[in-house]
């Protein structure tokens, strides 16, 4: 198992470095992209490496078991929040076999804590999605308001009307900036 885990980690690091180098050749506006993009491959690799590390250090009795909690919270921000329940069932199936090893009550508590955290993770993921959707809607609407104001301003001849439209544009731009700051 140790060589397998080492291979997965080495392969992941090499893949990330290669991806970063190809991104450095991209135009300047795309160079600042994040190192991890949360693709299916990355999530699978990280989860697999974490599970292998847990099994190498004692399975359900491992000191690294708590890292699964972070996987639960992280998965809801990358995928649909309901995915957390599928992941908990998968973890349950993977660790079901090792329930009888050692302290049965302690092992049940550990697996139960994963099940207990899943609705909390789901709630956080759902709220995060709502916030992101609202932010995107604000961005779209303010952009539309600014475009419409520009169109109206080009047809106006009265200076007072033009100033009112410019005021509307300024307020829409302020709303856009506030929305970006709150993300």
Secondary structure, DSSP 8 states (H G I E B T S, - for coil): -HHHHHHHHHHHHHHHHHHHHHHHTS-GGGTT--S----HHHHHHHHHHHHHHHHHTTGGG-TTTTHHHHHHHHHHHHS-TTHHHHHHHHHHHHHHTTTTSS-HHHHHHHHHHHHHHHHHHHHHHHHHHHHHHHHHHHHHHHHHHHHHHHHHHHH---HHHHHHHHHHHHHHHHHHHHHHHT-
